[in-house]
Amino acid sequence: MIMSEPSVSRNADKLVKTLSTPVIFFAAIKAIIGGGVIALTGVIIANTGGGTPLAYLVASLITVLAGIPYAVLAATLPVTGGIYSWPSRLISPTCGFLVFWFFSLTHVSLSLYALTCSDYLMAFFPDLPKTAVSFVILTVIYLANLLGAALSARLSMILTIIMLCGMLLFVGEGIGEVEIDNFTTLLPNGFAAFATSVALLLFVTNGACTVAELAGEMKNPARAIPVAIMGSTAFAALIYMLVSVTATGILPLSEVAHQPLTVVAKSFMSPGSFLFFSIGAGIISMLGITNVQMLWGSKSLLVACDDGWLPRSLGRVSLKTRVPYLLLTLLYLIGVIPILCGISVSNIASAAAITFLAAQIVCIICSWRVRKTPAYQMSSFRISPALHIITATLSIAILGCMIVMLLRDTDSKTLSVMGVWLLLGITLIFVRRKNVITNRVLASEGAK
């Protein structure tokens, strides 16, 4: 049963509905495309070799499958910070907080994008200090998001268009240079390595789901969310396949493993085209995906603060820009720390993928529970019980297997950090649970 929303003053109520469906659609495309192809293709080639396009295809199909029940949930209950709000209201407040807390580790990927962006800059300026450049990149995006969600979303839309032009130029000039021999061995390191690659890619191919976090700032969330999740994922799958085939099929695989796409692009693109690709699909793409994550990343934190799990003052929203500036600062710190500590890109990606997939499993469970609410009968996006059961069950089983594969290949240091983070969240449950109960009692009384 869904609990009444508080009528008392909440920070989340200060957000304004400024985001249109086209803006959300482009934000979803940016959340999917840029991060995966640009930041992880070299890692996937190292794991999977000629099977890289197949890994992208499988990840995209799984994403579409899981996106069906996810879209049902998001369209029925378009709330701010769904990753926290859905399990909190449909399962239990404790479950909601634990899911949100573990999921918050996903934001270490901010450092992944900043580091990758600096890699592309260093293609032109090889003597640049990578750590310092990554720090500056993340700082600039953080400052831009402090100016407001509407500005940030429009900036993301412009960056997405430039990024797509760069990628299409890469494919257009390179597809004719592809050597079929590079794809003769699809699983050079075995099925386990292939499955791990698919699991890593699910973190980014599922990126469209994150736009549901922005429901409180959308003009028409019930329409915008399903369109963004399903439409952008299908479009991104085509881009993924074209780019991954080009990236894998031109140079010997040993030369592109763990390397940015500029290594491939430089081998066949003219100087002018290479410059546009590196800036548009590399630098601007990474700026865009970092910007989108800053845009949606604070929303579950904001609602958790309103409910009492974290100090309410931490979720304070600026009356001028309508952004939770303290929470944005917290996200910024989560992204900066791995950069300053020199943590590897692959370890950052593994931690982010595990936490993201775990949260998505819980949200898919919530999608079934929401069918029992009155809101579902008025939803603009409904599916048959049979289709819901099939897609939800298959999605949970596949995502669970992917988590197991990632855990198996993640180093002990990263697992230790994740374990400590989870224990800290459990401790907060015992410390703050009384505050949450009090807040909900006041909300219930205020709703009468």
GIRA-V604692 format. One record per residue. N is the residue number from 1. RES is the residue in three letters. OMEGA is omega in whole degrees, -180 to 180 (* if undefined). NEAR is the number of other ideal C-beta (glycine too) atoms within 8 Angstrom. D_CENTER is the distance of its C-alpha to the mean C-alpha in Angstrom with 2 decimals. Layout:
n=N res=RES omega=OMEGA near=NEAR d_center=D_CENTER
n=N res=RES omega=OMEGA near=NEAR d_center=D_CENTER
//
This chain:
n=1 res=MET omega=-178 near=3 d_center=28.42
n=2 res=ILE omega=180 near=8 d_center=26.32
n=3 res=MET omega=180 near=8 d_center=27.64
n=4 res=SER omega=176 near=7 d_center=28.79
n=5 res=GLU omega=-178 near=6 d_center=26.66
n=6 res=PRO omega=175 near=12 d_center=28.47
n=7 res=SER omega=176 near=6 d_center=30.94
n=8 res=VAL omega=-177 near=7 d_center=31.28
n=9 res=SER omega=179 near=3 d_center=29.64
n=10 res=ARG omega=179 near=8 d_center=25.91
n=11 res=ASN omega=-178 near=12 d_center=23.64
n=12 res=ALA omega=180 near=13 d_center=21.13
n=13 res=ASP omega=-178 near=6 d_center=24.13
n=14 res=LYS omega=176 near=9 d_center=24.43
n=15 res=LEU omega=-178 near=11 d_center=21.34
n=16 res=VAL omega=-177 near=7 d_center=22.58
n=17 res=LYS omega=-176 near=8 d_center=21.73
n=18 res=THR omega=-171 near=8 d_center=21.41
n=19 res=LEU omega=180 near=14 d_center=18.49
n=20 res=SER omega=180 near=9 d_center=19.88
n=21 res=THR omega=177 near=12 d_center=18.67
n=22 res=PRO omega=179 near=7 d_center=18.74
n=23 res=VAL omega=180 near=12 d_center=16.70
n=24 res=ILE omega=179 near=17 d_center=13.95
n=25 res=PHE omega=179 near=13 d_center=14.30
n=26 res=PHE omega=176 near=12 d_center=13.97
n=27 res=ALA omega=178 near=19 d_center=10.94
n=28 res=ALA omega=177 near=16 d_center=9.30
n=29 res=ILE omega=-180 near=14 d_center=10.92
n=30 res=LYS omega=-180 near=17 d_center=9.80
n=31 res=ALA omega=-179 near=15 d_center=6.02
n=32 res=ILE omega=-163 near=16 d_center=7.26
n=33 res=ILE omega=-170 near=15 d_center=10.40
n=34 res=GLY omega=-174 near=14 d_center=10.75
n=35 res=GLY omega=-175 near=16 d_center=8.61
n=36 res=GLY omega=-175 near=16 d_center=9.88
n=37 res=VAL omega=-174 near=15 d_center=13.38
n=38 res=ILE omega=-172 near=16 d_center=14.14
n=39 res=ALA omega=-169 near=13 d_center=12.95
n=40 res=LEU omega=-176 near=13 d_center=13.52
n=41 res=THR omega=179 near=14 d_center=16.33
n=42 res=GLY omega=177 near=13 d_center=19.02
n=43 res=VAL omega=-179 near=13 d_center=17.91
n=44 res=ILE omega=177 near=15 d_center=17.84
n=45 res=ILE omega=178 near=15 d_center=21.24
n=46 res=ALA omega=-179 near=8 d_center=22.63
n=47 res=ASN omega=-165 near=11 d_center=21.78
n=48 res=THR omega=178 near=17 d_center=22.56
n=49 res=GLY omega=-179 near=13 d_center=24.82
n=50 res=GLY omega=178 near=12 d_center=25.89
n=51 res=GLY omega=-178 near=14 d_center=23.65
n=52 res=THR omega=178 near=15 d_center=20.50
n=53 res=PRO omega=178 near=11 d_center=20.54
n=54 res=LEU omega=178 near=10 d_center=21.21
n=55 res=ALA omega=177 near=15 d_center=18.20
n=56 res=TYR omega=-180 near=16 d_center=15.98
n=57 res=LEU omega=-179 near=11 d_center=18.09
n=58 res=VAL omega=179 near=9 d_center=17.90
n=59 res=ALA omega=180 near=13 d_center=14.11
n=60 res=SER omega=179 near=14 d_center=14.09
n=61 res=LEU omega=178 near=9 d_center=16.90
n=62 res=ILE omega=180 near=14 d_center=15.33
n=63 res=THR omega=177 near=14 d_center=12.28
n=64 res=VAL omega=179 near=12 d_center=14.98
n=65 res=LEU omega=-179 near=11 d_center=16.93
n=66 res=ALA omega=-178 near=15 d_center=14.42
n=67 res=GLY omega=-179 near=14 d_center=13.47
n=68 res=ILE omega=178 near=13 d_center=17.13
n=69 res=PRO omega=179 near=15 d_center=17.52
n=70 res=TYR omega=179 near=15 d_center=14.16
n=71 res=ALA omega=176 near=13 d_center=15.48
n=72 res=VAL omega=-179 near=17 d_center=18.79
n=73 res=LEU omega=-176 near=15 d_center=17.56
n=74 res=ALA omega=180 near=16 d_center=15.62
n=75 res=ALA omega=-179 near=14 d_center=18.67
n=76 res=THR omega=-180 near=12 d_center=21.15
n=77 res=LEU omega=178 near=14 d_center=19.78
n=78 res=PRO omega=-176 near=12 d_center=17.83
n=79 res=VAL omega=174 near=10 d_center=17.56
n=80 res=THR omega=176 near=14 d_center=15.93
n=81 res=GLY omega=-175 near=16 d_center=13.41
n=82 res=GLY omega=-179 near=16 d_center=13.41
n=83 res=ILE omega=175 near=12 d_center=11.69
n=84 res=TYR omega=-171 near=15 d_center=14.89
n=85 res=SER omega=-177 near=14 d_center=17.27
n=86 res=TRP omega=179 near=15 d_center=17.33
n=87 res=PRO omega=180 near=16 d_center=18.37
n=88 res=SER omega=-176 near=15 d_center=20.40
n=89 res=ARG omega=-178 near=9 d_center=22.45
n=90 res=LEU omega=177 near=11 d_center=22.59
n=91 res=ILE omega=176 near=10 d_center=23.12
n=92 res=SER omega=178 near=7 d_center=24.09
n=93 res=PRO omega=-180 near=9 d_center=23.24
n=94 res=THR omega=178 near=8 d_center=23.24
n=95 res=CYS omega=-180 near=11 d_center=20.78
n=96 res=GLY omega=-179 near=16 d_center=18.42
n=97 res=PHE omega=-177 near=17 d_center=18.70
n=98 res=LEU omega=178 near=11 d_center=18.38
n=99 res=VAL omega=-179 near=14 d_center=15.16
n=100 res=PHE omega=-178 near=17 d_center=13.70
n=101 res=TRP omega=179 near=12 d_center=15.32
n=102 res=PHE omega=-179 near=13 d_center=14.08
n=103 res=PHE omega=-177 near=13 d_center=10.44
n=104 res=SER omega=175 near=11 d_center=10.99
n=105 res=LEU omega=177 near=11 d_center=11.39
n=106 res=THR omega=-174 near=11 d_center=7.68
n=107 res=HIS omega=171 near=12 d_center=8.49
n=108 res=VAL omega=179 near=15 d_center=10.88
n=109 res=SER omega=174 near=14 d_center=8.50
n=110 res=LEU omega=178 near=16 d_center=9.85
n=111 res=SER omega=177 near=16 d_center=13.00
n=112 res=LEU omega=-178 near=15 d_center=11.90
n=113 res=TYR omega=179 near=14 d_center=11.33
n=114 res=ALA omega=179 near=16 d_center=14.51
n=115 res=LEU omega=179 near=13 d_center=16.46
n=116 res=THR omega=177 near=13 d_center=15.75
n=117 res=CYS omega=179 near=16 d_center=16.77
n=118 res=SER omega=175 near=13 d_center=19.89
n=119 res=ASP omega=-179 near=12 d_center=20.65
n=120 res=TYR omega=176 near=14 d_center=21.03
n=121 res=LEU omega=-178 near=11 d_center=23.16
n=122 res=MET omega=173 near=11 d_center=25.28
n=123 res=ALA omega=178 near=11 d_center=26.18
n=124 res=PHE omega=-179 near=6 d_center=28.39
n=125 res=PHE omega=-172 near=6 d_center=29.15
n=126 res=PRO omega=-178 near=6 d_center=29.35
n=127 res=ASP omega=179 near=3 d_center=31.00
n=128 res=LEU omega=175 near=10 d_center=28.20
n=129 res=PRO omega=-172 near=5 d_center=27.18
n=130 res=LYS omega=-178 near=10 d_center=23.60
n=131 res=THR omega=-179 near=9 d_center=22.83
n=132 res=ALA omega=-180 near=8 d_center=24.39
n=133 res=VAL omega=179 near=13 d_center=22.68
n=134 res=SER omega=178 near=14 d_center=19.16
n=135 res=PHE omega=-180 near=12 d_center=20.23
n=136 res=VAL omega=180 near=8 d_center=21.56
n=137 res=ILE omega=-179 near=14 d_center=18.51
n=138 res=LEU omega=180 near=16 d_center=16.25
n=139 res=THR omega=180 near=10 d_center=19.24
n=140 res=VAL omega=179 near=8 d_center=19.74
n=141 res=ILE omega=177 near=12 d_center=16.25
n=142 res=TYR omega=-179 near=13 d_center=16.76
n=143 res=LEU omega=178 near=8 d_center=20.16
n=144 res=ALA omega=-180 near=11 d_center=19.10
n=145 res=ASN omega=176 near=13 d_center=16.82
n=146 res=LEU omega=-178 near=11 d_center=19.88
n=147 res=LEU omega=176 near=9 d_center=21.69
n=148 res=GLY omega=-177 near=9 d_center=19.93
n=149 res=ALA omega=-178 near=15 d_center=17.08
n=150 res=ALA omega=178 near=8 d_center=19.18
n=151 res=LEU omega=-180 near=9 d_center=19.82
n=152 res=SER omega=-179 near=14 d_center=16.26
n=153 res=ALA omega=179 near=14 d_center=15.21
n=154 res=ARG omega=175 near=9 d_center=18.29
n=155 res=LEU omega=179 near=10 d_center=17.69
n=156 res=SER omega=-180 near=16 d_center=14.29
n=157 res=MET omega=179 near=13 d_center=16.36
n=158 res=ILE omega=-180 near=8 d_center=18.97
n=159 res=LEU omega=-180 near=14 d_center=16.82
n=160 res=THR omega=-180 near=15 d_center=15.24
n=161 res=ILE omega=178 near=9 d_center=18.84
n=162 res=ILE omega=180 near=10 d_center=20.01
n=163 res=MET omega=-178 near=16 d_center=17.29
n=164 res=LEU omega=178 near=11 d_center=18.23
n=165 res=CYS omega=178 near=10 d_center=21.87
n=166 res=GLY omega=-179 near=17 d_center=21.44
n=167 res=MET omega=179 near=17 d_center=19.89
n=168 res=LEU omega=175 near=8 d_center=22.58
n=169 res=LEU omega=178 near=14 d_center=25.18
n=170 res=PHE omega=-180 near=15 d_center=24.08
n=171 res=VAL omega=-177 near=11 d_center=24.41
n=172 res=GLY omega=-179 near=7 d_center=27.57
n=173 res=GLU omega=-173 near=11 d_center=29.41
n=174 res=GLY omega=-173 near=14 d_center=28.33
n=175 res=ILE omega=179 near=10 d_center=28.41
n=176 res=GLY omega=-179 near=5 d_center=32.20
n=177 res=GLU omega=-175 near=9 d_center=32.21
n=178 res=VAL omega=177 near=11 d_center=30.40
n=179 res=GLU omega=-178 near=7 d_center=32.58
n=180 res=ILE omega=-178 near=7 d_center=32.56
n=181 res=ASP omega=180 near=5 d_center=33.76
n=182 res=ASN omega=-177 near=12 d_center=30.36
n=183 res=PHE omega=-177 near=11 d_center=29.13
n=184 res=THR omega=178 near=6 d_center=32.16
n=185 res=THR omega=-174 near=8 d_center=30.55
n=186 res=LEU omega=-176 near=10 d_center=27.34
n=187 res=LEU omega=-176 near=11 d_center=26.94
n=188 res=PRO omega=-179 near=10 d_center=28.70
n=189 res=ASN omega=177 near=9 d_center=27.31
n=190 res=GLY omega=-177 near=7 d_center=27.54
n=191 res=PHE omega=-178 near=6 d_center=25.42
n=192 res=ALA omega=179 near=9 d_center=23.83
n=193 res=ALA omega=178 near=12 d_center=22.32
n=194 res=PHE omega=-180 near=16 d_center=21.18
n=195 res=ALA omega=177 near=11 d_center=19.51
n=196 res=THR omega=178 near=13 d_center=17.73
n=197 res=SER omega=178 near=15 d_center=16.48
n=198 res=VAL omega=-180 near=13 d_center=15.22
n=199 res=ALA omega=177 near=14 d_center=13.46
n=200 res=LEU omega=-178 near=14 d_center=11.71
n=201 res=LEU omega=179 near=14 d_center=10.76
n=202 res=LEU omega=178 near=16 d_center=9.46
n=203 res=PHE omega=-178 near=16 d_center=6.35
n=204 res=VAL omega=178 near=11 d_center=5.76
n=205 res=THR omega=176 near=17 d_center=8.19
n=206 res=ASN omega=-173 near=15 d_center=6.66
n=207 res=GLY omega=-178 near=12 d_center=4.04
n=208 res=ALA omega=-179 near=16 d_center=7.19
n=209 res=CYS omega=-176 near=12 d_center=7.51
n=210 res=THR omega=-180 near=11 d_center=5.72
n=211 res=VAL omega=177 near=15 d_center=8.70
n=212 res=ALA omega=177 near=12 d_center=10.98
n=213 res=GLU omega=-175 near=13 d_center=10.68
n=214 res=LEU omega=-174 near=15 d_center=12.78
n=215 res=ALA omega=-179 near=13 d_center=15.56
n=216 res=GLY omega=180 near=11 d_center=18.06
n=217 res=GLU omega=180 near=11 d_center=18.03
n=218 res=MET omega=177 near=15 d_center=18.30
n=219 res=LYS omega=-179 near=9 d_center=21.81
n=220 res=ASN omega=-173 near=8 d_center=21.53
n=221 res=PRO omega=-178 near=11 d_center=18.45
n=222 res=ALA omega=177 near=11 d_center=20.20
n=223 res=ARG omega=-173 near=10 d_center=20.45
n=224 res=ALA omega=-174 near=16 d_center=17.44
n=225 res=ILE omega=178 near=17 d_center=14.77
n=226 res=PRO omega=179 near=13 d_center=16.35
n=227 res=VAL omega=-178 near=11 d_center=17.06
n=228 res=ALA omega=-176 near=15 d_center=13.56
n=229 res=ILE omega=-174 near=17 d_center=12.04
n=230 res=MET omega=-176 near=12 d_center=15.04
n=231 res=GLY omega=-177 near=10 d_center=16.26
n=232 res=SER omega=179 near=14 d_center=13.38
n=233 res=THR omega=178 near=16 d_center=12.50
n=234 res=ALA omega=179 near=9 d_center=16.24
n=235 res=PHE omega=-179 near=9 d_center=16.57
n=236 res=ALA omega=-180 near=14 d_center=13.82
n=237 res=ALA omega=179 near=15 d_center=15.57
n=238 res=LEU omega=179 near=8 d_center=18.74
n=239 res=ILE omega=179 near=12 d_center=17.43
n=240 res=TYR omega=-176 near=16 d_center=15.95
n=241 res=MET omega=-179 near=12 d_center=19.38
n=242 res=LEU omega=-178 near=11 d_center=21.41
n=243 res=VAL omega=-177 near=14 d_center=19.76
n=244 res=SER omega=176 near=15 d_center=19.67
n=245 res=VAL omega=179 near=11 d_center=23.30
n=246 res=THR omega=-178 near=15 d_center=24.37
n=247 res=ALA omega=-175 near=14 d_center=22.70
n=248 res=THR omega=-166 near=15 d_center=24.26
n=249 res=GLY omega=-174 near=11 d_center=27.60
n=250 res=ILE omega=-179 near=13 d_center=29.30
n=251 res=LEU omega=172 near=8 d_center=29.85
n=252 res=PRO omega=-174 near=6 d_center=30.80
n=253 res=LEU omega=-180 near=11 d_center=27.79
n=254 res=SER omega=-178 near=5 d_center=28.98
n=255 res=GLU omega=-177 near=8 d_center=28.64
n=256 res=VAL omega=178 near=13 d_center=24.99
n=257 res=ALA omega=180 near=9 d_center=23.61
n=258 res=HIS omega=-179 near=6 d_center=21.25
n=259 res=GLN omega=174 near=10 d_center=21.92
n=260 res=PRO omega=-177 near=11 d_center=20.00
n=261 res=LEU omega=178 near=16 d_center=20.72
n=262 res=THR omega=179 near=14 d_center=23.38
n=263 res=VAL omega=178 near=12 d_center=25.66
n=264 res=VAL omega=-176 near=14 d_center=25.86
n=265 res=ALA omega=-177 near=13 d_center=25.98
n=266 res=LYS omega=-176 near=9 d_center=28.84
n=267 res=SER omega=-177 near=8 d_center=30.94
n=268 res=PHE omega=-176 near=9 d_center=31.40
n=269 res=MET omega=175 near=13 d_center=30.35
n=270 res=SER omega=-179 near=6 d_center=32.93
n=271 res=PRO omega=180 near=6 d_center=32.61
n=272 res=GLY omega=179 near=6 d_center=31.64
n=273 res=SER omega=179 near=10 d_center=29.04
n=274 res=PHE omega=179 near=12 d_center=27.61
n=275 res=LEU omega=-180 near=8 d_center=27.42
n=276 res=PHE omega=179 near=11 d_center=25.59
n=277 res=PHE omega=-177 near=17 d_center=23.10
n=278 res=SER omega=180 near=15 d_center=22.46
n=279 res=ILE omega=-175 near=9 d_center=22.00
n=280 res=GLY omega=-176 near=15 d_center=20.25
n=281 res=ALA omega=-180 near=14 d_center=17.95
n=282 res=GLY omega=-175 near=18 d_center=17.72
n=283 res=ILE omega=-177 near=11 d_center=18.17
n=284 res=ILE omega=178 near=13 d_center=17.15
n=285 res=SER omega=-180 near=16 d_center=14.06
n=286 res=MET omega=175 near=18 d_center=12.85
n=287 res=LEU omega=-179 near=12 d_center=14.07
n=288 res=GLY omega=-178 near=14 d_center=12.24
n=289 res=ILE omega=176 near=14 d_center=8.64
n=290 res=THR omega=179 near=16 d_center=9.77
n=291 res=ASN omega=-180 near=16 d_center=11.36
n=292 res=VAL omega=-179 near=13 d_center=8.68
n=293 res=GLN omega=174 near=15 d_center=6.73
n=294 res=MET omega=-177 near=16 d_center=10.35
n=295 res=LEU omega=-176 near=13 d_center=11.07
n=296 res=TRP omega=-168 near=13 d_center=9.13
n=297 res=GLY omega=-175 near=11 d_center=8.86
n=298 res=SER omega=-168 near=13 d_center=12.61
n=299 res=LYS omega=176 near=13 d_center=13.26
n=300 res=SER omega=176 near=15 d_center=13.42
n=301 res=LEU omega=-178 near=19 d_center=15.26
n=302 res=LEU omega=-179 near=16 d_center=17.58
n=303 res=VAL omega=177 near=15 d_center=18.62
n=304 res=ALA omega=176 near=15 d_center=19.14
n=305 res=CYS omega=179 near=16 d_center=21.42
n=306 res=ASP omega=-179 near=13 d_center=23.27
n=307 res=ASP omega=175 near=12 d_center=23.89
n=308 res=GLY omega=180 near=11 d_center=25.36
n=309 res=TRP omega=176 near=10 d_center=23.15
n=310 res=LEU omega=180 near=11 d_center=22.78
n=311 res=PRO omega=-177 near=5 d_center=25.40
n=312 res=ARG omega=-180 near=9 d_center=25.41
n=313 res=SER omega=179 near=7 d_center=26.29
n=314 res=LEU omega=-179 near=11 d_center=22.96
n=315 res=GLY omega=-178 near=16 d_center=21.36
n=316 res=ARG omega=-179 near=9 d_center=23.97
n=317 res=VAL omega=179 near=12 d_center=23.12
n=318 res=SER omega=179 near=10 d_center=25.00
n=319 res=LEU omega=-178 near=5 d_center=27.60
n=320 res=LYS omega=-175 near=4 d_center=27.57
n=321 res=THR omega=180 near=8 d_center=23.97
n=322 res=ARG omega=175 near=11 d_center=22.56
n=323 res=VAL omega=176 near=13 d_center=19.67
n=324 res=PRO omega=-168 near=13 d_center=19.35
n=325 res=TYR omega=178 near=11 d_center=20.40
n=326 res=LEU omega=179 near=10 d_center=20.87
n=327 res=LEU omega=175 near=13 d_center=17.39
n=328 res=LEU omega=177 near=14 d_center=16.00
n=329 res=THR omega=177 near=9 d_center=18.45
n=330 res=LEU omega=177 near=11 d_center=17.21
n=331 res=LEU omega=179 near=16 d_center=13.61
n=332 res=TYR omega=180 near=13 d_center=15.49
n=333 res=LEU omega=178 near=8 d_center=17.56
n=334 res=ILE omega=179 near=11 d_center=14.84
n=335 res=GLY omega=-176 near=16 d_center=13.64
n=336 res=VAL omega=-174 near=12 d_center=17.29
n=337 res=ILE omega=178 near=10 d_center=18.79
n=338 res=PRO omega=178 near=11 d_center=17.43
n=339 res=ILE omega=-178 near=14 d_center=18.60
n=340 res=LEU omega=-179 near=8 d_center=21.97
n=341 res=CYS omega=177 near=6 d_center=22.33
n=342 res=GLY omega=179 near=6 d_center=21.84
n=343 res=ILE omega=-175 near=8 d_center=19.35
n=344 res=SER omega=-180 near=6 d_center=18.69
n=345 res=VAL omega=-177 near=10 d_center=15.61
n=346 res=SER omega=179 near=7 d_center=15.86
n=347 res=ASN omega=176 near=12 d_center=16.13
n=348 res=ILE omega=-179 near=15 d_center=13.11
n=349 res=ALA omega=-180 near=15 d_center=11.04
n=350 res=SER omega=-179 near=13 d_center=12.94
n=351 res=ALA omega=-180 near=14 d_center=12.50
n=352 res=ALA omega=-178 near=15 d_center=8.72
n=353 res=ALA omega=-179 near=14 d_center=8.90
n=354 res=ILE omega=-177 near=13 d_center=11.82
n=355 res=THR omega=180 near=14 d_center=10.65
n=356 res=PHE omega=-178 near=13 d_center=7.60
n=357 res=LEU omega=178 near=16 d_center=10.19
n=358 res=ALA omega=179 near=12 d_center=12.87
n=359 res=ALA omega=-179 near=14 d_center=11.43
n=360 res=GLN omega=177 near=13 d_center=10.93
n=361 res=ILE omega=180 near=12 d_center=14.55
n=362 res=VAL omega=179 near=12 d_center=15.84
n=363 res=CYS omega=177 near=15 d_center=14.43
n=364 res=ILE omega=173 near=16 d_center=16.15
n=365 res=ILE omega=178 near=12 d_center=19.25
n=366 res=CYS omega=-179 near=13 d_center=19.09
n=367 res=SER omega=177 near=14 d_center=19.12
n=368 res=TRP omega=-180 near=11 d_center=22.54
n=369 res=ARG omega=-178 near=10 d_center=23.86
n=370 res=VAL omega=178 near=15 d_center=23.13
n=371 res=ARG omega=-177 near=10 d_center=25.59
n=372 res=LYS omega=-178 near=5 d_center=28.34
n=373 res=THR omega=177 near=12 d_center=27.85
n=374 res=PRO omega=-178 near=5 d_center=29.83
n=375 res=ALA omega=-178 near=10 d_center=26.72
n=376 res=TYR omega=-179 near=12 d_center=25.95
n=377 res=GLN omega=179 near=5 d_center=29.35
n=378 res=MET omega=-176 near=5 d_center=28.55
n=379 res=SER omega=178 near=11 d_center=25.07
n=380 res=SER omega=-178 near=7 d_center=24.68
n=381 res=PHE omega=180 near=10 d_center=22.65
n=382 res=ARG omega=178 near=6 d_center=24.56
n=383 res=ILE omega=-179 near=9 d_center=25.13
n=384 res=SER omega=178 near=5 d_center=27.99
n=385 res=PRO omega=-179 near=6 d_center=28.07
n=386 res=ALA omega=179 near=6 d_center=28.61
n=387 res=LEU omega=-180 near=9 d_center=25.58
n=388 res=HIS omega=-180 near=15 d_center=23.45
n=389 res=ILE omega=-178 near=9 d_center=24.93
n=390 res=ILE omega=-177 near=8 d_center=24.53
n=391 res=THR omega=-179 near=13 d_center=20.88
n=392 res=ALA omega=-178 near=13 d_center=19.91
n=393 res=THR omega=179 near=8 d_center=22.14
n=394 res=LEU omega=-179 near=9 d_center=21.13
n=395 res=SER omega=-179 near=14 d_center=17.39
n=396 res=ILE omega=-180 near=11 d_center=18.03
n=397 res=ALA omega=-178 near=8 d_center=20.44
n=398 res=ILE omega=-179 near=11 d_center=18.33
n=399 res=LEU omega=177 near=15 d_center=15.20
n=400 res=GLY omega=178 near=9 d_center=17.79
n=401 res=CYS omega=179 near=9 d_center=19.42
n=402 res=MET omega=178 near=14 d_center=16.32
n=403 res=ILE omega=179 near=12 d_center=15.88
n=404 res=VAL omega=-180 near=8 d_center=19.59
n=405 res=MET omega=180 near=12 d_center=19.40
n=406 res=LEU omega=179 near=15 d_center=16.80
n=407 res=LEU omega=-179 near=9 d_center=18.94
n=408 res=ARG omega=-175 near=8 d_center=21.96
n=409 res=ASP omega=180 near=7 d_center=20.86
n=410 res=THR omega=-176 near=11 d_center=19.32
n=411 res=ASP omega=-173 near=6 d_center=21.98
n=412 res=SER omega=180 near=5 d_center=23.87
n=413 res=LYS omega=179 near=7 d_center=22.96
n=414 res=THR omega=178 near=11 d_center=19.21
n=415 res=LEU omega=179 near=10 d_center=20.13
n=416 res=SER omega=178 near=8 d_center=22.57
n=417 res=VAL omega=179 near=9 d_center=20.16
n=418 res=MET omega=179 near=12 d_center=17.91
n=419 res=GLY omega=178 near=8 d_center=21.19
n=420 res=VAL omega=179 near=8 d_center=22.46
n=421 res=TRP omega=180 near=11 d_center=19.37
n=422 res=LEU omega=178 near=10 d_center=19.80
n=423 res=LEU omega=177 near=8 d_center=23.53
n=424 res=LEU omega=177 near=9 d_center=23.06
n=425 res=GLY omega=178 near=12 d_center=21.13
n=426 res=ILE omega=177 near=9 d_center=24.00
n=427 res=THR omega=179 near=8 d_center=26.47
n=428 res=LEU omega=178 near=12 d_center=24.97
n=429 res=ILE omega=-180 near=11 d_center=25.39
n=430 res=PHE omega=-177 near=7 d_center=29.08
n=431 res=VAL omega=-171 near=6 d_center=29.50
n=432 res=ARG omega=-174 near=11 d_center=27.77
n=433 res=ARG omega=-180 near=9 d_center=28.38
n=434 res=LYS omega=178 near=6 d_center=31.62
n=435 res=ASN omega=-178 near=9 d_center=30.00
n=436 res=VAL omega=179 near=13 d_center=27.63
n=437 res=ILE omega=180 near=8 d_center=30.65
n=438 res=THR omega=179 near=9 d_center=32.62
n=439 res=ASN omega=-178 near=12 d_center=30.01
n=440 res=ARG omega=175 near=12 d_center=29.80
n=441 res=VAL omega=179 near=8 d_center=33.60
n=442 res=LEU omega=179 near=10 d_center=33.91
n=443 res=ALA omega=180 near=14 d_center=31.41
n=444 res=SER omega=179 near=10 d_center=33.38
n=445 res=GLU omega=-180 near=7 d_center=36.64
n=446 res=GLY omega=-178 near=9 d_center=35.41
n=447 res=ALA omega=-178 near=9 d_center=34.41
n=448 res=LYS omega=* near=4 d_center=37.97
//
